Amino acid sequence: MKKTILTTFLASMTVLFSMAQSSFKIMDPFGMDVTGTTVNIYDTINASFSGNYYVKNTTSTGVQTKLRKEEISNVAAGQSSICFAGTCYGSGLYVSPCKNDSAGKSVLMTADFTFGPLYSNPAATIRYTVYNCNNLNDSATFVIVYNPSPAGINNYALHFNISEPYPNPAGSVLNLDYKVSNKVVSSSIEVYNLLGNHVKTVDLTEANGTVKMDVSDLESGMYFYTLQLNGKGVATKRFIVRH
């Protein structure tokens, strides 16, 4: 039975490459920018995943765009397919035809993956890239890693979204937006320094909102924060404190 996975993300700490000159941003259903990140999606073996994302034209002019999928690893585990700008394609198509993307508007893209019944590997990885048809150097990309659910983590606990921190670097207050399932019993943000020492906990009392974290008491340097759901870490990002 197909499940539509709207938001089960673990953003990678590695940026794929600079998108500073890109005419596009790739947005998740909650409006968060996932361009240049790695998104982890979890569910059970034999599941079919269908994730919706939005390609936003950030320019003041119309652009013709196309979508490319690149199967990176363990794709023999199942079948992948894409939909772009209202048209869906079979698993054998890797680059869509060019579509019109109006200025300031968004085009829907859907990334589908179905695990096979004999699948035993831990993950399948696919990169999705949107190109300007008239300038192939103008692009935006992100990666999805399709995972069977880790043992001991309930599926509902993996339905979450957490933004990049802002401002970054931060001097006094660090902000981050989040959304978790209302079925999660406990959730928190745990902060660690570069040595792995735990330095701060922020308990999340609502299913969604914005955390305004006081970092004025932290020494200048790099830190990591982990979103914990029901006592298990599900997403880690980094930030810098600069006084």
N, C-alpha and C positions, 0 to 999 in steps of 0.2 A: 504494500500500500504506500503510495507516495506521500511524503510529508513535505510541507513547505517550510523550510528553515529560514526564518526572517532574520534572525540575529543570534548566531552562536560563534562569537568571535574570540580568537586569541591573537592579538596583533603582534607581529614579529618586531623585535627590536632592530632588525636590519632593514634599512630603506633600500629598495631595489635599485633606484637611481634617481637623480634629480629630475623633478618634474616642473622646475621653475618656469620654463618657457612653454609649457603645455597649454593648449586651448581648452583642456577638459579637466574635470574632476570626476572621480567615481565615488558615488555616495551610497551609503546603506539606506534601508527603509526609514531609519530614524534621522536621516540628514547628516550623519557623520561621514567625514571624508576618509575613505579607506585607500586612496591612491598611494601606491608605493609600499603597502603593507602586506603582511601575510595573514589571511583569515583562516582560522581552524574551525571546522564544522564537525560535530560529533553526533553519531547515532548508531543504531545496531546494524550488524551484518545483514545483508539482503535488503537494506533500506534504499529508497530512492530519495535523493536530495534535490530540492529545487529552490535556489536562492535568487531573489530579485535584487537588482542594483540599478542605479540610475546614473547615466553618463550626462553630466551637465556641461553645456557649452558656456564657458566663462567669458567669451568674447562678445563684442557688439555686432558681429556679423554672422551670417549663416555659414555652416561648415559641413562638407560631406565627410561622413565618417564610416569606418568599417571595424568590425570586431574580429580578433584573431584569438584562437585558443592554442596553447602549446602544452602538450602533455609531457610533464617533466619526469615523473617517477611513478612506478607501480600502477600504471594505467591499465595493465592487463587484468587488474582486479575487477574491472567492470566496464561500463560504457559511459562516455561523456557526450553531451550535446549542448547547443547554445540556441537562444532566441535573441533577436536583436531588432529593435524598432518595429515590433509587431509581427515579425516573421520568424518561425522556428525551423531549425535545420536538423538533419540526421547526424548520427555520430561520425559519419565519414567526412563532414565538412569542417574545415579548420579555419577558413577565412570567409566572413560574410560578404555579400555585395555591399557597395557603398550606399549609404542612406543619408538623407538630409537631416541636419541638426540645426534648428533655428537658434538665433542669437538669444542667449540667456535662458534657453529652455533645456529640458532633460529628455533623454531617450531611455526607455526601459531596456535593460538587458537581463536575461535569465541564464544562469549557469546550472545545468542539470548533471547529476552523476548517479549511476545505479551500480551498486556492488553486485558481483556475481555470487552464486551460492557456495562456491568453493574457496572464497577469499579468506586468506589467513594473515596477510601482511598488515602492518600497523597503519598504513596511510597511503592515499593516492594524491598526487600533487599536480595541479594544473595552473598555468599562468594565463591570464586574460588581459589582452592589450587592445585599446581603442586607438585607431590611427586617423589622422587627417588624410583623406584620400589624395589631396593635392600636395601634401608635404609629410612624408613618412617619418621625418624627424620630430614631428609634432604628435606626441602620443601620451597616453596615460595607461598605467598598468597596475595590476595587483595579482596576488596568488591566493588560491584556495587549496587548503589541505583537507581532504575528506577522511575522517577518522571513524572507525567503530568506537563506541563508547568505552572509555577506560573503566576497568573493574572498580566497583565501589562508588561510582558517581552516577546519581540519578539523572536521566535525560533532562528533566525540567530544570535542574540546577545549571545546565549548560546553556540555557537560553538567556543570554546576557549581551550587553554591549557596554563598552567603556571607551571614552575618547582619549585622544592624545592630551597631555597636560598643557595648560596655558596659564600665564606666559611661561615660556621655557627658553632661557633660564628664568628662575623666580628669585626674588629677594626677600619677600615677606609672606605673600599668600600665593599658593598654587591652586589652580582650579582644574577640575575634571568632571565631565558629565558621565552619567552612568544610567543603565536600565537593567533590572534583573526581574526574573519571574516572581510574582507575588506568592508562589508556592515555596520559595526558598525560606528556610527556617531562620538562618543567620547569615549575615553578609558583612564584610568589613574590608577596609583597605589596610594592608600591612606594608610598612616602609622599611627598607633595608639599605645599609650603606654598601660601599664597594667591597668591604671585607665580609659581607654577608651577615653583619650584626643587625638585629632588629632594633629600630630606633623609634617607631611610632605606630600607633593603631588608630584608625578612624572607623568607628562603628557606623554602618549604614542603616538608618531607621525607616527609610522609605523605599519603595520599589524602584523609583527613579528620581533623579534630581541632579544637583550640582554640588560637589564637595568643594568647600573652600578650606584648604589645608594650611594651617599656620606653619611655615618653614623658617621663621625668623630665629628659632632656637637651634637650627641645624647648621653645622659648619659648612662653609663653601665646598662644593665638590659634586660628584655624581651620585645619584641614588636610584633605587628601583622601588616601584610600588606594585604589589600583587593584589588582585581582587580575589578574595576568598569567599566561597559559597559553601555553606554547611561544613566549614572547617577545611575545605580543600581549595588550593590555589588553582585558578582557571585562566588567569590572564596577567601578564607582567609587562610593564612599560618602564621607561627610564626618564629621569628628569635631572636638571642641574640646579643647584642652589648657588647663587652668586651674590655676595654682600658687597 
